[in-house]
């Protein structure tokens, strides 16, 4: 059986490919009344060596990715969110985000983070949890990553 495929180009550099084949929800995630919820994404990362690393991001695990609000993928996105952090949470929290993006998480990591995940705060009014990912050597880590904003710079 072939999949029902639909493509949509939303800008010169963004194309969405929909697989419209009906599938049952076997996740623990529940949709919103008026919106879908992301269960999984597949990313092809172009590494500095010009190789491709494929990463499946599964939001239906104990990996620490529940409550994900944003995925930051470039300097502009990080600066936009850092500016919002400055206003809402203060300069120190904004600088932690900028530092996490601009530096390797561990000195022996092969590269800086490829993207940063920002999660809703666990408690209203707290700073969101932030994870810099796909810059380290361990794939996959044995345990959920740490919130990079809770560590010392």
N, C-alpha and C positions, 0 to 999 in steps of 0.2 A: 504494500500500500504506500503510495507516495504522499508526502506531506503537503498540506495546503499552505503555500508560501505567498506572502504579500510583502512588497518592499515599499518603503516610504522614505524619500529624501527630504530631510527637514532643513538642511543647509548644504552648502557646497562640500563641507567636510564631515557631515553626519548622515549616515544612511541606516535606517532601522529595517531589519528583516524579521517579519512576524511568521512564526509557525502556527497556523490557525487550527492545527489538528487538536480536537477536543481531548483533554486528558483529565483524569480525576485528581483532586487535591489529596495527595498522600503526605502532606506536610503537617506540622503542628501549628502552622500559621493560619490566621483567619483574615479574610478580606474585610476592608471597611465597607460600610453600606453604600458608599458612592465612589469608591476608588479601589484599584487593585493594590496588592502588597507584593513587593519584590521578594521572591523566595530564593532565587539563584541568579547569578550572572557569570558569564564566561568572558574572561579578559585575555587578549593576546598582547603581551607586553613586548615591545621592541627594546631589547637590552643594548647597553653600550657597545657590545661586540657585534651588533647587528644581527643577533639571533633572536628567535621568538621564544618566550616563556609563556605557556598557557596556564592561567590561574582560574579555577572555579571558586567563586565566592558564594558560599552557602549560608544563607541567613536563617536556616532552620536547624541549627546545631547548638551545642554548648560552647562554641568557639568564642563567644563574647561579641558577636556581631548583631545581636538583637537590639531593636530600638535605633537602628541606623537612620540618621537624618540626612547626611551629606557624604559625598565622595569628592574629595578635592584632588585634581589631577595636574594642576599647573600653578605657576607662580601667581597668576592673576587670581585664581580661586582661593589660594591660601591667603593672599593679601586682603581680599574681600572679607573673608571670615575673620582674619586677625583684626581688621578694623572694627568689625562688629563685636569681637571679644573685648577690644579696648573700651568700647562704649558700655558694654553690659557687665563685664567681669573685671576690667582693669588692665593696665599696661603689662603687668607681670604675666598674666595668662596669655595675652596676645603675643608677647615675646617668646613664651614657651612654644606656642604653635609655630611661629616663624623659625625658631631654632630647630624644632623637630623636622621641618621641611628642608632646611638648608644644610643639615648635617646627617651623617650616617648614625644609626641608632647605636651601633657598637663599632669601635675603631677598626675591627677586622672585617666588617661587612663589605661586600664587593661594591656597593653603591648606596646612594641616598634612597629614601622611600620613593616608590613609583606613584603611590597615591596615599592619601590620608582619609581615614574614615572618621566621621564625627557622629557620635551618638547622643541621643537625648540624655539629659542628666537623670540619674537614678532617683534623685530627690529634687522636687521642684525648687528652683532658686540656686541649685549648685551649678558648678561649671560642667559643661558637657564632657563626656569621655571621648578621648581622641587617640587613634591608633595610626601610627606610621607603618605602612606595610610594603612588602615586596622589595626590600632593599637588603635583607639579611641573608645569611647562608642557610639557615635551617628551614627546610620546606618539606613537610609542614611542621610547625612547632608541636611539641607534645602537649602543651597546655595553652590556654588562651593567652594572647599577648597582654602586656600591661598597658594601662592608660598612660600615654606618654606625657600628659600634662601633670600627672601626679608625682613625677620624678624631679629630682633636682637637676638644674642645668649644669 
